[in-house]
Amino acid sequence: MSDGLMRLGARTFDFGREAAVMAIVNRTPDSFYDRGRTDALDAAVAAAERAIVDGADWVDIGGAKFAPGPPIPVAEEIDRVVPVVAALAGSGAVISVDTFHAEVARAAIAAGAHVVNDTTGLSDPDMIAVLVETGAAVVVTHSLAPPRTPYPSPRYDDVVGEVAAFLRERVARAEAAGVRSDRIIVDPGHDLNKHTLDSLELTRRLDEIVAIGYPTLVALSNKDFIGESLGRDRGERVEGSIAAAVYAVMRGARIVRVHNVRETVDAMRMVGAIEGWRQPAFLEHNR
């Protein structure tokens, strides 16, 4: 988008000079990070409300993780995510639903979601129709495996070039069917069917993904490429996650999807102050 502006729900973002923090809330018993701590409805809603208080611009609600596993019935996924979406409607935060099922997306949008976060790059042939009918925004993510299936030992000749080509093709398909360009966000899909060295190269060359021309989301938080880079277990990756998020924003990312909201919000606000995107909270030193 030429002017960098995107309206999502009640929020208008100037992605020319700000980065949004997306909080992760998963209603899944097997989520890779929280291990089901927000599986119960009241726990999920409380986590989302706490994230908003901590400064999250956006809450991403998921009911089925990307990683391989048995299929989750669509009705069950709807039962997991829609009550959380409905509870957050009117909160002022952007609400997205992390799903690759068109039926789940439709139900979540009807309940108040503004964005569909599709980690499978529009694999459901009906997803684009839902986006056109509802006017919802979409995150188009690179991944290779069919939903919930393994993809052992992925290999790329040029991971950044191949990811960029995939995203361009999927975005072009969506636009040709009627999805507006100002409703599209792209995500290179760190660690999704990729090795650690692939994810590191995607981060290092993120400007090539940004050059596709749409706001770029990065989902780096506590991922295995951070753990393997640092030799840290899942619960010890906060500092590495924040370093990766800051690096990505300086390469042009404008949405960061995170578990550790307060720490990341402070990091993004500090980047904004250094870049001149925002004023300091107060000025006293040597005044």
N, C-alpha and C positions, 0 to 999 in steps of 0.2 A: 504494500500500500504506500502510495507516494507520500501521504502526509503523516503516516505512522499512527493514526488514530484508529482505535477499535472500540466499539460500544458493545458491552456484554452485560445484560441485565441493566441494573441501575448505574453501572460504572462505565466511564469512558477512560481508556488508557491511551496515553501518548507514548507509544513504544519507541519514539525517537529519543525520549529522554527519561524513561523509567523502566524498571523491571518489576514484574508482579510475582508475588510468592503464592504458590498453590499448595495448600495443605492436603495431605493424604489421609483419608479416612476409609478403612476397609472393613466391611461387614463380612469377613470371611474367617473361618476357624483356622485356616492354614496360610494366612498372609506371611510373606517371607520375613517381615521386620517385627511386627508387633505380636505375631503368633496367636492371633485371636483375641487380643485384649479389647478390641472394639467390635467384637462380633455381636454382642447384645445390642438391641436398639437403643436403650437409654445410654449405654456406654458410647456408642457411635455418635449420637446427637451431642452428648456432653463433650466429646473430643472435638467435634466440629465447632461448637460454641467456644470452647477454650482456644482453639486455633484462631478464631476471629478476634477474640480479645487480645491474643498475642500479636496481632497485626497481619494475619493472613488476608490477602485480597480475594482469595479464591479457595473453595473447598472442592476436592475431587473425591467422589463417593464411588466405591467399587464393591461389587458383590461376587466377583469371580476373578481370581488372579490369572495372569497371563501364563504362568509356568505350567508345564504338563501336569495332567491329572484327569480324573474322570469327568465327563461332561456334567455341567450343572443345569438342571432343567430351567428353561426360560422363566416359568412361573415362579420358581424358587428365587431366581436372581431378582426378579421384579419385587418379590416380597422383601428381599433384603435391602434394596436401594431406595425404593419409592418412599417408604415412610421417613427415611432420613432426609431426602430431598424436600418432602412436604414440610417437615419440621423446621427446615432452614429457610423456606420461602419467606421473603420479606426481611431477611437478615441484613440485606445490603451487600453481602458478599456475592461474588460470582459463584455459581454452582455448576459443576460438571458431573457427568456420570461416566465412569470408566467401564465401558462395555463394548463388545463387538457384535452384539445382537440388536437388530433393528427394532424388534418388539420391545426390548428393554429400554432402548433409547426413546422410543415413542412414549412409553409410560412415564419415564422420568421427566421428559420435557413437559408432558401434561401436568405433572406435579410441581413444576417450577424450575427444572434444570435449564440452563442457558447454553450449555456446551456438551457435545459428545466427545469423549476422549477415547478414541478407537485405536488400541495398540496393535491392531492387525491391518491397518491401512485400508479400511473399507472392504474387508473380505466378504461381508454379508451383502449379497447383491441388492437387498432391499434398503440398505442403510442410506444410500444417496437420496432415494425417494423420500425418506423420512426427513432428511435435512432440507430438501427443497420445500416440502409441504409445511414444515414448522418454522423455517427460517433460523433454526438453531445453528450455532457455530460448531466447528469440528476441529479436533486435533487429528491430523493424519500422520500416523507413526509408521516408521519402517520396521518390519519384521518379515521373516521368511516362512516360518512354520504355520500350518493351519492351527486354529485356536486349540489350546490345551494339549498340543502334541509335541514330542521331542524333536529336536533338529540337531543331531550329534555332529560335532566337529565341523562347524561352518567354515567355509573358505572363501576369501575374496581376493581378486587380483588387485583391486583398488577399492577399499571399503568405502571411502568417502565418495568417490565417483559413482559407485554402484548404488549407494544409499540415496544420493542426490537424484540419480536417474529414476529410481523407484518413486521417490516423492514427487518429482515432476510429472510422471505418468499418472499417478493416482490423483493428484491435484487437477491435472488437465481433464481427466475423466469426470471428476466431480463438477468442474466448471462447465464442461460441455453439456452436462445433464441439468444445469440450472442453479448450482450452488454458487452464491456470490463470492467473489474473491475476498471481500472484506469480512467473510465468515470463516476463513481458513487459517489454520495455524499448522506448522509442521514440527515434527519431532524426529530426530535421527534414530531414536530407539537404542540408547546405550544399553549394552549387555543383552538385548533381545536378539537371540541367535547370533551372538558375537562373542569373540574372545576378549580378554582384557586388553591385549595390544590393539585390537580393533577399536574398542571404546576409547582408549587413550588417543589414538590417531583421530577419531571423530572429534574429540574435544580440542585437540591441537589445531585441527583444520576446520573448526566449526564455522569460520567465516564463509567457507564454500557452501555450507548448508544455508546460512543466512542469505547468501547471494541469490538463492532461488526467488526471494522477494516476498516472503510471508513472515509474520512474527514466528520466531523459533522458540519452542519449548524444550527444555532439557530435564530429563528425569534421571538424576545422578545419585540421589540421596541413598547413602548406605549400601550402594550396590557392590557386587563382588569385584568389579575392576578396581574399586577404591580399596577394598579389603586386601586384595592380592597385591596392589601397588605398595601398600603400607605394612602388610603382614598383620592386619588387625581383624579381630572377630567382628561379627555383625553389630554388637553393642558398643564398639569402640571406634566408629568411623565418622563421628560427627565433625571433627576438625577437617578430615580429608574431604568430607562432603561439602563443607563450606568453602574450602579452598577451590574445589572443582567448580562450584557454583559461581564464585567470584570470577574465576578464569573464564568460564563460559560467557558470563555477562560482558566481560571486557572483549570477548570475541563476537558479541552481537546477540547472544540469547536475550530474550526479554520476558520469559516466564520460566521460573524454576519450581519444579515439583518436589516437595520435601516432606520428611517426617518431623524434623526438628525445627519447628516454626519460629519460635522466639529468636533463636540464635541466627537463623537465616535472615529473618526480617532485619535484625541489627546489621548484618553484613551487607544486605542490599541497601539499607539506608546510608551506611557509611560510603559505599560506592557512589551512591547518588550525591552525597555531600561533596565528595572529592571531585566528581565530574561536573559539579555545578547544576545538577538536575533538581536539587532540593536545598533549602536553607537548613543550617543546623537547628537543633531543637531550641537552643538558647545560646546567647553570646555574653560571656562574663570575663573570660581570661584576658588579663592585661588591658581591660577596657578603662 
